Amino acid sequence: MTFNARITLPAQASPGEIIEVKVLTRHPMDRGGQSDGKGGTVPRKILNRLTATYAGEPIFRLDMHTGVSANPFVSFTTRAVATGDIVFEWREDGGATYTRIARLIVT
C-alpha cells in the first residue's frame, strides 16, 4: 500500500506562540469483514494510532477505530518552543508503521 500524508503548519513561529498543525492522511481505513470472494473475509486494516513528538516530547496522540472515515484529517495545536522537527508516526493493523517529519522554524 502506498502511504501519503499532507502535513501543514506555519512557515515560522515566535517562541511561545500557539500554532495549529493539520494532518490529512491518505488511507482507505478498511473496516474488514466483507467477503473476499473465496469463502473468507477481508481482514480489518486501519490506521489505529497517530502520535506526534516535538523537541523529544509527545504532543499529540490519537487512537483510531473502525468508525474513522477513509483519508482521516486531524488538527491540533501546540506551543512553539524551539526550531525542531515534529515527528509523526502512524501505526497500522498488522504492525506496519509510517513516519513523516515536518520542521518547525521558531524565530
C-alpha positions in Angstrom: 0.0 0.0 0.0 1.2 3.5 -0.8 1.1 5.8 2.2 0.7 9.5 1.8 0.2 12.3 4.4 -0.1 16.1 3.9 1.2 18.0 7.0 0.5 21.7 7.2 2.0 24.1 9.8 3.1 27.7 9.8 6.3 28.5 7.9 7.7 30.0 11.1 6.5 30.9 14.6 7.6 33.0 17.5 8.7 31.4 20.8 5.7 30.6 22.9 3.2 31.1 20.0 0.4 28.6 19.8 0.4 27.0 16.3 -2.1 24.8 14.5 -0.9 21.6 12.9 -3.1 20.0 10.3 -2.7 16.4 9.0 -4.5 14.8 6.1 -3.7 11.1 5.7 -4.4 9.1 2.5 -5.6 5.6 3.8 -8.7 3.5 2.9 -9.3 2.6 6.6 -10.8 -0.8 5.5 -13.0 -2.0 8.4 -12.8 -5.6 7.0 -15.5 -8.3 7.5 -16.7 -8.3 3.9 -16.4 -11.4 1.7 -13.1 -11.9 -0.2 -14.9 -13.9 -2.9 -13.0 -17.1 -1.9 -15.1 -18.1 1.1 -13.2 -16.0 3.6 -13.4 -12.5 4.8 -11.2 -9.4 4.2 -9.3 -8.6 7.4 -9.5 -5.2 9.0 -6.7 -2.8 8.0 -6.9 0.6 9.6 -4.5 3.1 11.0 -5.1 2.6 14.7 -2.8 5.2 16.2 -1.2 8.6 15.3 1.4 10.1 17.5 3.4 13.3 17.2 6.5 14.3 19.1 8.2 17.7 19.2 11.5 18.5 20.9 11.6 14.9 22.1 8.3 15.2 23.9 4.9 13.7 22.9 2.5 16.5 21.9 -0.4 14.5 20.3 -1.9 11.0 20.3 -5.0 9.8 18.5 -6.3 6.2 18.8 -8.5 5.4 15.8 -11.1 2.8 15.4 -13.3 1.4 12.5 -15.7 4.4 12.8 -13.0 6.7 11.4 -13.6 7.5 7.7 -11.1 6.9 4.9 -8.4 9.6 4.5 -8.6 10.9 8.1 -8.0 14.5 8.8 -6.9 15.8 12.2 -6.0 19.2 13.6 -4.3 20.1 16.9 -2.4 22.9 18.5 1.0 23.0 20.2 3.2 25.7 21.6 6.3 26.7 19.6 9.3 26.1 21.8 12.4 26.0 19.6 13.3 25.2 16.0 13.0 21.5 15.5 11.2 18.5 13.9 7.7 17.3 14.6 7.8 13.6 14.1 4.5 11.9 13.1 4.1 8.2 13.4 1.1 6.2 12.2 0.6 2.6 13.3 -1.5 0.3 11.1 -3.2 -3.1 11.9 -0.7 -5.8 11.2 2.3 -3.9 12.6 3.2 -1.6 9.8 4.4 1.9 10.8 4.7 5.0 8.7 6.8 8.1 9.8 6.9 11.6 8.4 8.7 14.7 9.7 7.8 18.4 9.5 10.3 21.1 10.5 9.0 24.0 12.7 11.1 27.1 12.5 11.0 29.3 15.6 12.5 32.8 15.4 
